[in-house]
Amino acid sequence: MLTQFYGRLQPANHGNHIQSLPSYSACPLDPPSPHADATPQQSYTETRPMTSRILTITSISALTAFLAAPALADITAEEAWNSWKDLGTAHGQTLTTGSENRAGDTLTITDLTIELVQDDAKVAGVIPEVRFREMGDGRVEVTMSNAYTFNMESENAGGDPVSGTFNITQSGASLITSGTPAAMSHDYNADSLKVSVVDFVTDGMPRDMAIDMNLLDLAMTYNVEPGDIMSVASTFASKALMFSAKGTGNDGEGAFDIAGEAHNIAGVTASAIPAEMAESDIVSQLAKGMSSDGAFTYDRGSLKVRAEGEGGATSNFDSKSKGGSLKVAIDKDRMSYGVIGKGVEMKVSGSSIPFPELAGAYDQAAFNLTLPISKSDEAKDFSIETRLEGLTVSDAIWGMIDSGASLPRDPATLIVSLKGKAKPLIDMLSGDPEAAPQDPPPFEVESVNVEEVQLTVAGAEFKGNGTLAFDNSQPLVLGDVLPMPTGKLDLSLVGANTLLGKLQALGFVQQDMVMTFGMMAAMLGKPGTEPDSFTSQVEFLEGGKITVNGAPMPF
């Protein structure tokens, strides 16, 4: 079943509005380029297809490790097997067998071939044996071979053909299905599920590469309610995910060695799936009623990357975290994405940098986005939030700009949190460039609630909040995107004069800039309750008038 789930979430290129959905595209364990001078974007681009296909294989592994077949309770083994075939076909899979034999209460399938083709990717594999056993108490047990192989064919970001062979092994696995055909429940447990790369070929050239991904102590539940719109709810838990990858570059130069792990992983998903989902594009799927919500968490994790580039230059990256979460949701009306990382510490070292070691840490980083995606005559809710709280960097980094430690080195924070209502002018996933207005934006923003804006750095702090409304019958004046708003913003600034004075002493700003800031602060702000602080209330009135602290703007 996870194969179909993965396939439904794989984004297609639908025009210039949303190039891809924020689902599984950026894996934090993607191997970097082995070249010391490679940029992070180059590393991601070169290795993304490999990681994406490993996720595909892992999904199929979970599928074939008992979750693919919705074996029905209180039915015969043949009926359960037929249901498996029907569901796989509806989701674009091709299933063939070597033989189907009934003996007593068990139906045995041999040489089961599963093939999934989607866009430029093809994944196929053979499971030597699958058994459906009627347990006699209204439940069905499904067992299968503990080891099997899948093959992948695709293209990388540069359009070069990529292929690989993956071995899947499982131990201590069991699946018990219970309930009724109208409400099926599947309980799966396994000591481990491991995916290993046997070989990997890029543009006809074998790669020196070894990759392993291992899930430990799995426990899953999978509940299905059939119908024209199938309801699927699942839970997932694993004690740990262990990941490792090592090898050389495409040309045999350089090398990389990566090891990562995440502990106490848990997830919950709820999906609505149309009975027939043969279309590969997500627009057709959503139009037929598809929806999906997923939430995943982990308690702690770590990542170690060792790379050697041409000439022997080395780079090392080490990080650890105190946990995080991921949320993804989509239906025909809205798309939502949220990610949080907590207690992250990072270190960079190696001969490729001119310092013994650079280090940084933050208490929390978060990004949350909710957007309406279907054309509507009514405004819909949207929100966007980004947070980077408690950021600190090592003295080696501070020393590059402030060797005398004149600037406060307190943790820095950046927060921007906005909510509001906007009217989508187009179907964002339509994939029709002609449907997109070329000059106006794809949304008409009706209101924005500035819940929180904060920048704290080097002893200074700026904060703001307020509400704004937009009359879209008025001309666009703010960057040809928005009309003049009406509403109020409350702003405060602390420690700015002190910071500017220290930056001037360090030679980063000129005296005339400091003087200009002082004059502007006197005109637009009033003294706050703390030393070296200002507050302002900016009000946007009808007709485009602006007041600051009740007085008209002086310019």
C-alpha positions as CSV (number, residue, x, y, z in Angstrom):
1,M,0.0,0.0,0.0
2,L,2.9,2.3,0.7
3,T,3.9,2.0,-3.0
4,Q,0.6,3.6,-4.0
5,F,0.9,6.2,-1.3
6,Y,4.4,7.1,-2.5
7,G,3.3,7.2,-6.1
8,R,0.4,9.6,-5.3
9,L,2.7,12.0,-3.5
10,Q,5.4,12.2,-6.2
11,P,5.0,15.7,-7.8
12,A,4.9,16.3,-11.5
13,N,6.0,19.5,-13.1
14,H,2.8,21.5,-13.5
15,G,3.8,24.7,-15.1
16,N,5.4,27.6,-13.3
17,H,3.1,27.9,-10.4
18,I,4.1,25.0,-8.2
19,Q,7.1,23.1,-9.6
20,S,7.0,20.5,-6.9
21,L,5.1,19.7,-3.7
22,P,7.1,20.0,-0.5
23,S,6.9,16.4,0.4
24,Y,9.9,14.1,0.2
25,S,12.2,16.0,-2.1
26,A,14.9,17.2,0.3
27,C,16.2,14.5,2.4
28,P,18.6,15.7,5.1
29,L,20.7,12.5,4.6
30,D,21.3,13.2,0.9
31,P,25.1,12.5,0.2
32,P,27.1,15.5,-0.7
33,S,29.4,15.8,-3.7
34,P,32.8,14.3,-2.9
35,H,34.5,17.3,-4.4
36,A,35.6,19.7,-1.7
37,D,34.6,22.7,-3.8
38,A,31.1,21.5,-4.6
39,T,28.3,23.7,-3.5
40,P,25.4,22.4,-1.4
41,Q,23.1,22.8,-4.4
42,Q,25.4,20.8,-6.6
43,S,25.6,18.0,-4.0
44,Y,21.8,17.9,-3.7
45,T,21.2,18.0,-7.4
46,E,23.7,15.1,-8.1
47,T,22.4,12.8,-5.4
48,R,18.7,13.6,-5.2
49,P,17.6,11.0,-7.7
50,M,19.5,8.3,-5.8
51,T,17.9,9.2,-2.5
52,S,14.5,9.7,-4.0
53,R,14.6,6.2,-5.5
54,I,15.9,4.7,-2.3
55,L,12.7,6.1,-0.7
56,T,10.7,4.5,-3.5
57,I,12.4,1.1,-2.8
58,T,11.8,1.5,0.9
59,S,8.2,2.3,0.3
60,I,7.8,-0.8,-1.9
61,S,9.7,-2.8,0.7
62,A,7.2,-1.8,3.3
63,L,4.5,-2.6,0.8
64,T,5.8,-6.0,0.1
65,A,6.6,-6.5,3.7
66,F,2.9,-7.2,4.3
67,L,1.4,-3.7,3.8
68,A,0.8,-4.0,0.1
69,A,-2.0,-6.4,0.3
70,P,-5.2,-5.4,2.0
71,A,-6.0,-9.0,3.0
72,L,-9.6,-9.0,4.1
73,A,-10.9,-10.7,7.2
74,D,-13.7,-13.3,7.0
75,I,-13.0,-14.0,3.3
76,T,-11.2,-16.7,1.5
77,A,-7.5,-16.6,0.6
78,E,-8.4,-16.3,-3.1
79,E,-10.6,-13.3,-2.4
80,A,-7.9,-11.6,-0.4
81,W,-5.4,-12.2,-3.3
82,N,-7.9,-10.9,-5.9
83,S,-8.4,-7.8,-3.8
84,W,-4.6,-7.3,-3.7
85,K,-4.4,-7.5,-7.5
86,D,-7.4,-5.2,-8.1
87,L,-6.0,-2.6,-5.7
88,G,-2.5,-2.7,-7.3
89,T,-3.9,-2.4,-10.8
90,A,-6.0,0.6,-9.8
91,H,-2.9,2.3,-8.6
92,G,-0.9,1.7,-11.7
93,Q,1.0,-1.4,-10.7
94,T,1.4,-4.5,-12.9
95,L,1.3,-7.8,-11.0
96,T,2.2,-11.2,-12.5
97,T,2.9,-14.5,-10.9
98,G,4.7,-17.7,-11.6
99,S,2.1,-19.9,-10.0
100,E,-1.0,-19.8,-7.6
101,N,-1.6,-23.0,-5.6
102,R,-4.1,-23.8,-2.9
103,A,-3.3,-26.3,-0.2
104,G,-5.6,-26.6,2.8
105,D,-6.2,-23.2,4.4
106,T,-3.3,-21.5,2.5
107,L,-3.0,-19.9,-0.9
108,T,0.7,-19.8,-2.1
109,I,1.8,-17.3,-4.7
110,T,5.3,-17.9,-6.3
111,D,7.5,-15.5,-8.3
112,L,5.2,-12.5,-7.7
113,T,6.5,-9.7,-10.0
114,I,5.5,-6.1,-9.1
115,E,6.2,-3.3,-11.5
116,L,5.5,0.4,-11.1
117,V,6.1,2.9,-13.9
118,Q,5.7,6.6,-13.3
119,D,7.0,9.5,-15.5
120,D,10.7,8.7,-16.1
121,A,11.0,6.1,-13.3
122,K,10.4,2.4,-13.3
123,V,10.7,0.1,-10.2
124,A,10.2,-3.6,-10.5
125,G,10.9,-6.6,-8.4
126,V,10.2,-10.3,-7.8
127,I,9.1,-11.8,-4.4
128,P,9.8,-15.5,-4.5
129,E,6.8,-16.5,-2.3
130,V,3.7,-15.0,-0.7
131,R,1.3,-17.0,1.5
132,F,-2.3,-16.1,2.4
133,R,-3.5,-18.3,5.3
134,E,-7.0,-18.4,6.7
135,M,-6.5,-18.5,10.5
136,G,-9.9,-19.9,11.3
137,D,-10.9,-17.2,13.7
138,G,-11.9,-14.5,11.2
139,R,-8.4,-13.3,10.6
140,V,-5.9,-13.7,7.7
141,E,-2.2,-14.1,8.1
142,V,0.1,-13.0,5.2
143,T,3.7,-14.1,5.1
144,M,6.4,-13.8,2.4
145,S,10.0,-14.3,1.6
146,N,12.4,-12.6,4.0
147,A,14.7,-11.5,1.1
148,Y,13.9,-10.2,-2.3
149,T,15.3,-7.8,-5.0
150,F,14.0,-4.7,-6.8
151,N,15.5,-2.9,-9.8
152,M,15.2,0.8,-10.5
153,E,15.5,2.8,-13.7
154,S,15.3,6.5,-13.9
155,E,17.1,9.8,-14.9
156,N,19.1,12.1,-12.8
157,A,18.8,15.9,-12.8
158,G,21.1,16.1,-15.8
159,G,18.9,13.7,-17.9
160,D,21.5,10.9,-17.7
161,P,20.1,7.4,-17.2
162,V,20.4,6.0,-13.7
163,S,19.8,2.4,-12.6
164,G,20.3,0.3,-9.5
165,T,19.6,-3.0,-7.9
166,F,18.4,-3.1,-4.3
167,N,18.2,-6.0,-1.9
168,I,15.4,-6.0,0.7
169,T,15.6,-8.1,3.8
170,Q,13.3,-8.3,6.8
171,S,13.4,-10.2,10.1
172,G,10.9,-11.1,12.7
173,A,8.0,-9.8,10.5
174,S,4.3,-10.6,10.9
175,L,1.0,-9.2,9.6
176,I,-2.4,-10.0,11.0
177,T,-5.5,-8.6,9.3
178,S,-8.8,-8.5,11.1
179,G,-12.1,-6.7,10.9
180,T,-14.6,-6.9,8.1
181,P,-14.5,-6.0,4.3
182,A,-16.0,-2.7,5.2
183,A,-13.4,-1.9,7.8
184,M,-10.1,-3.7,7.6
185,S,-7.4,-3.4,10.2
186,H,-3.8,-4.6,9.5
187,D,-1.2,-4.9,12.3
188,Y,2.4,-5.2,11.2
189,N,5.5,-5.7,13.3
190,A,9.1,-6.5,12.4
191,D,12.4,-6.5,14.1
192,S,14.1,-4.9,11.1
193,L,13.5,-3.9,7.5
194,K,16.7,-3.2,5.5
195,V,17.3,-1.9,2.0
196,S,20.8,-2.2,0.5
197,V,22.2,-1.0,-2.8
198,V,23.8,-3.9,-4.7
199,D,24.9,-1.8,-7.7
200,F,24.4,1.7,-9.0
201,V,25.0,2.8,-12.6
202,T,25.0,6.3,-14.0
203,D,25.0,6.9,-17.8
204,G,26.2,3.3,-18.3
205,M,29.1,3.7,-15.9
206,P,29.1,1.6,-12.6
207,R,29.4,3.7,-9.5
208,D,31.6,2.7,-6.6
209,M,28.9,3.1,-4.0
210,A,27.4,1.3,-1.0
211,I,24.1,2.4,0.6
212,D,22.2,0.9,3.5
213,M,19.0,2.0,5.1
214,N,17.6,0.1,8.1
215,L,14.5,0.5,10.1
216,L,14.5,-1.2,13.6
217,D,11.6,-2.4,15.7
218,L,8.8,-1.4,13.4
219,A,5.1,-1.3,14.5
220,M,2.4,-0.2,12.1
221,T,-1.3,-0.3,11.9
222,Y,-3.2,0.2,8.7
223,N,-7.0,0.7,8.6
224,V,-8.9,0.7,5.3
225,E,-12.6,1.4,4.6
226,P,-13.3,0.6,0.9
227,G,-15.7,2.7,-1.2
228,D,-15.8,5.0,-4.2
229,I,-13.5,7.1,-2.0
230,M,-11.3,4.8,0.0
231,S,-10.5,5.9,3.5
232,V,-7.0,4.9,4.8
233,A,-5.6,5.7,8.2
234,S,-2.3,4.5,9.5
235,T,0.2,4.8,12.3
236,F,3.9,4.1,12.2
237,A,6.6,3.7,14.9
238,S,10.2,2.7,14.7
239,K,12.9,2.6,17.3
240,A,15.5,3.9,14.9
241,L,16.3,4.6,11.3
242,M,20.0,4.0,10.5
243,F,21.4,5.3,7.2
244,S,24.9,4.9,5.7
245,A,26.4,5.7,2.3
246,K,29.9,5.6,1.0
247,G,31.6,5.7,-2.4
248,T,33.4,7.8,-5.0
249,G,32.4,10.5,-7.4
250,N,31.1,10.0,-11.0
251,D,34.6,10.2,-12.4
252,G,36.2,8.0,-9.7
253,E,37.8,11.1,-8.1
254,G,37.1,12.0,-4.5
255,A,35.2,10.0,-1.9
256,F,32.3,10.4,0.6
257,D,31.3,8.6,3.7
258,I,28.0,9.4,5.4
259,A,26.3,8.0,8.4
260,G,23.0,9.2,9.9
261,E,20.4,8.0,12.4
262,A,17.0,9.1,13.8
263,H,15.5,7.6,16.9
264,N,12.0,7.0,18.1
265,I,10.3,7.8,14.9
266,A,6.5,8.1,14.9
267,G,4.0,8.9,12.3
268,V,0.2,9.2,11.6
269,T,-1.4,9.5,8.2
270,A,-5.0,9.9,7.0
271,S,-5.8,9.7,3.3
272,A,-8.8,9.6,1.0
273,I,-8.2,7.7,-2.2
274,P,-10.4,7.4,-5.2
275,A,-11.2,3.8,-6.2
276,E,-9.4,4.2,-9.5
277,M,-6.2,6.2,-9.6
278,A,-4.6,5.2,-12.9
279,E,-3.6,8.8,-13.7
280,S,-0.1,9.7,-12.7
281,D,-0.6,13.5,-12.4
282,I,-1.7,14.8,-9.1
283,V,-4.2,17.3,-10.5
284,S,-6.5,14.5,-11.8
285,Q,-6.1,12.6,-8.5
286,L,-7.0,15.7,-6.4
287,A,-10.0,16.5,-8.7
288,K,-11.4,13.0,-8.0
289,G,-11.2,13.5,-4.3
290,M,-7.7,12.5,-3.2
291,S,-6.5,14.0,0.0
292,S,-3.6,13.2,2.3
293,D,-2.5,14.4,5.8
294,G,0.7,13.1,7.4
295,A,2.6,14.0,10.6
296,F,5.9,12.5,11.6
297,T,8.2,13.1,14.6
298,Y,11.5,11.9,16.0
299,D,13.2,12.3,19.3
300,R,16.9,12.8,18.4
301,G,19.2,12.3,15.4
302,S,22.7,12.8,14.1
303,L,24.5,13.0,10.8
304,K,28.2,12.6,10.0
305,V,29.6,13.5,6.5
306,R,33.2,12.9,5.5
307,A,34.3,14.0,2.0
308,E,37.6,14.0,0.1
309,G,37.9,16.1,-3.1
310,E,40.4,16.3,-5.9
311,G,43.9,16.9,-4.6
312,G,43.1,15.3,-1.2
313,A,41.2,18.3,0.3
314,T,39.0,17.0,3.1
315,S,35.8,18.3,4.6
316,N,33.9,17.0,7.6
317,F,30.4,17.9,8.8
318,D,28.9,16.7,12.0
319,S,25.4,17.5,13.4
320,K,23.1,16.3,16.1
321,S,19.6,17.3,17.1
322,K,17.1,16.9,19.9
323,G,14.3,16.0,17.6
324,G,11.9,17.5,15.1
325,S,8.8,17.0,13.2
326,L,7.3,17.1,9.7
327,K,3.7,17.8,8.6
328,V,2.4,17.5,5.0
329,A,-1.2,17.9,3.9
330,I,-2.9,18.4,0.5
331,D,-6.3,18.3,-1.0
332,K,-7.9,20.0,-4.0
333,D,-8.3,23.3,-2.0
334,R,-5.2,23.7,0.0
335,M,-1.6,22.6,0.6
336,S,0.2,22.7,3.9
337,Y,3.8,22.0,4.9
338,G,5.6,22.3,8.2
339,V,9.0,21.3,9.5
340,I,10.7,21.8,12.8
341,G,14.2,21.0,14.1
342,K,15.1,21.4,17.8
343,G,18.4,21.6,19.7
344,V,20.6,21.4,16.6
345,E,24.4,21.5,16.9
346,M,26.7,21.6,13.8
347,K,30.5,21.5,13.3
348,V,32.5,21.9,10.1
349,S,36.2,21.0,9.8
350,G,38.8,19.8,7.4
351,S,41.7,21.0,5.2
352,S,39.2,22.6,2.7
353,I,38.5,25.4,5.1
354,P,41.1,27.9,6.5
355,F,40.1,27.2,10.1
356,P,40.5,24.3,12.5
357,E,36.8,24.1,13.1
358,L,33.6,26.2,12.7
359,A,30.6,25.5,14.8
360,G,27.0,26.7,15.2
361,A,23.9,25.8,17.1
362,Y,20.2,26.8,17.4
363,D,17.4,26.1,19.8
364,Q,14.8,25.7,17.1
365,A,14.3,26.3,13.4
366,A,10.8,26.0,11.9
367,F,9.1,26.7,8.6
368,N,5.3,26.4,8.2
369,L,3.3,27.2,5.0
370,T,-0.4,26.9,4.2
371,L,-1.7,28.0,0.8
372,P,-5.0,27.8,-1.0
373,I,-4.4,26.2,-4.4
374,S,-7.7,26.1,-6.2
375,K,-9.3,29.1,-8.0
376,S,-12.0,30.6,-5.9
377,D,-14.4,33.6,-5.8
378,E,-13.9,33.8,-2.0
379,A,-10.8,34.5,0.0
380,K,-9.2,31.6,1.7
381,D,-6.9,31.3,4.8
382,F,-3.2,31.4,4.3
383,S,-0.3,31.4,6.7
384,I,3.5,31.6,6.5
385,E,5.9,31.3,9.4
386,T,9.7,31.0,9.6
387,R,11.6,30.8,12.9
388,L,15.3,30.6,13.8
389,E,15.6,30.9,17.5
390,G,18.7,30.9,19.8
391,L,21.3,30.9,17.0
392,T,24.9,30.9,18.2
393,V,28.2,30.6,16.2
394,S,31.7,29.7,17.4
395,D,34.3,32.3,18.3
396,A,36.2,31.4,15.2
397,I,33.3,32.9,13.1
398,W,32.9,35.9,15.4
399,G,36.7,36.5,15.2
400,M,36.5,37.0,11.4
401,I,34.4,40.2,11.9
402,D,35.0,41.2,15.6
403,S,38.3,39.9,16.9
404,G,38.1,42.2,19.9
405,A,34.7,40.9,21.0
406,S,33.2,44.4,21.1
407,L,29.9,43.1,19.9
408,P,27.6,41.1,22.2
409,R,27.6,37.5,21.2
410,D,24.2,36.6,22.6
411,P,22.0,34.1,20.7
412,A,20.3,35.6,17.7
413,T,16.7,35.1,16.7
414,L,14.7,35.7,13.5
415,I,10.9,35.3,13.5
416,V,8.3,36.1,10.8
417,S,4.8,34.9,11.4
418,L,1.9,36.0,9.1
419,K,-1.7,34.9,8.6
420,G,-4.4,36.3,6.4
421,K,-6.9,35.7,3.6
422,A,-6.2,35.6,-0.1
423,K,-8.3,34.8,-3.2
424,P,-6.6,32.4,-5.6
425,L,-7.0,33.7,-9.2
426,I,-5.9,30.4,-10.8
427,D,-5.7,26.7,-10.1
428,M,-2.2,26.5,-8.9
429,L,-1.7,22.9,-10.0
430,S,-3.5,23.2,-13.3
431,G,-0.2,23.0,-15.2
432,D,-1.6,25.3,-17.9
433,P,0.7,28.3,-18.4
434,E,-2.0,30.1,-20.4
435,A,-4.3,30.1,-17.3
436,A,-1.7,32.1,-15.3
437,P,-2.0,35.9,-15.4
438,Q,1.4,37.2,-16.5
439,D,1.3,40.6,-14.8
440,P,-0.8,40.4,-11.6
441,P,0.1,37.9,-9.0
442,P,-1.8,34.6,-8.7
443,F,-3.5,35.8,-5.5
444,E,-5.5,38.7,-4.4
445,V,-4.5,39.4,-0.8
446,E,-7.4,40.7,1.2
447,S,-5.9,40.9,4.7
448,V,-2.7,40.2,6.6
449,N,-2.3,39.7,10.3
450,V,1.3,40.3,11.3
451,E,1.3,38.1,14.3
452,E,5.0,38.5,15.1
453,V,8.1,39.9,13.5
454,Q,11.4,39.8,15.5
455,L,15.0,40.2,14.8
456,T,17.5,39.9,17.7
457,V,21.2,40.2,17.0
458,A,24.3,41.6,18.6
459,G,22.5,43.3,21.4
460,A,19.8,45.0,19.3
461,E,16.2,43.9,18.8
462,F,13.4,44.9,16.4
463,K,9.8,43.7,17.0
464,G,6.5,44.3,15.1
465,N,2.9,43.3,14.9
466,G,-0.4,44.5,13.5
467,T,-3.1,44.0,11.0
468,L,-3.5,45.2,7.4
469,A,-6.4,45.1,4.9
470,F,-6.2,45.5,1.1
471,D,-8.9,46.9,-1.2
472,N,-8.0,45.2,-4.5
473,S,-10.2,47.6,-6.5
474,Q,-7.4,50.1,-6.0
475,P,-4.3,50.4,-8.1
476,L,-1.3,48.2,-7.3
477,V,1.5,50.3,-5.8
478,L,3.5,48.0,-3.5
479,G,5.9,46.5,-6.1
480,D,3.0,46.1,-8.5
481,V,1.7,43.3,-6.3
482,L,-0.5,44.9,-3.6
483,P,-2.6,48.1,-3.3
484,M,-2.0,50.5,-0.4
485,P,-3.3,48.9,2.8
486,T,-5.4,50.2,5.7
487,G,-4.5,49.2,9.2
488,K,-1.9,49.6,12.0
489,L,1.5,48.3,12.7
490,D,3.2,48.6,16.2
491,L,7.0,48.6,16.0
492,S,9.8,48.8,18.6
493,L,13.5,49.0,18.3
494,V,16.0,48.5,21.2
495,G,19.8,48.9,21.2
496,A,20.1,50.2,17.6
497,N,22.2,53.3,18.3
498,T,24.6,51.3,20.5
499,L,25.0,48.6,17.8
500,L,25.6,51.2,15.1
501,G,28.2,52.9,17.2
502,K,30.1,49.6,17.6
503,L,29.8,48.8,13.9
504,Q,31.2,52.3,13.0
505,A,34.2,51.7,15.3
506,L,34.8,48.4,13.5
507,G,34.6,50.1,10.1
508,F,31.5,48.4,8.9
509,V,29.3,51.6,8.6
510,Q,30.2,55.2,7.9
511,Q,29.5,58.1,10.3
512,D,27.0,59.7,7.9
513,M,24.9,56.5,8.1
514,V,24.8,56.7,11.8
515,M,23.8,60.3,11.7
516,T,21.1,59.6,9.2
517,F,19.7,56.8,11.3
518,G,19.6,59.2,14.3
519,M,17.6,61.8,12.4
520,M,15.1,59.2,11.0
521,A,14.6,57.7,14.5
522,A,13.8,61.1,15.9
523,M,11.2,61.8,13.2
524,L,9.5,58.4,13.1
525,G,9.9,57.1,16.7
526,K,9.4,58.2,20.2
527,P,11.6,57.1,23.2
528,G,10.7,53.8,24.7
529,T,10.7,52.7,28.3
530,E,14.3,51.4,28.0
531,P,17.5,53.3,27.3
532,D,18.3,53.4,23.6
533,S,14.8,52.3,22.5
534,F,12.1,53.7,20.2
535,T,8.5,52.8,19.5
536,S,6.3,53.7,16.6
537,Q,2.7,53.1,15.6
538,V,2.3,53.3,11.9
539,E,-1.3,53.8,10.6
540,F,-2.3,53.4,7.0
541,L,-5.5,55.5,6.3
542,E,-8.0,55.6,3.5
543,G,-6.7,57.5,0.4
544,G,-3.1,56.4,0.9
545,K,-2.4,58.6,3.9
546,I,0.1,57.4,6.5
547,T,0.6,58.6,10.1
548,V,3.4,57.7,12.5
549,N,2.5,58.1,16.2
550,G,-0.5,60.1,15.1
551,A,1.4,62.6,13.0
552,P,1.4,62.7,9.2
553,M,4.5,61.2,7.6
554,P,7.1,64.0,7.2
555,F,7.8,63.0,3.6
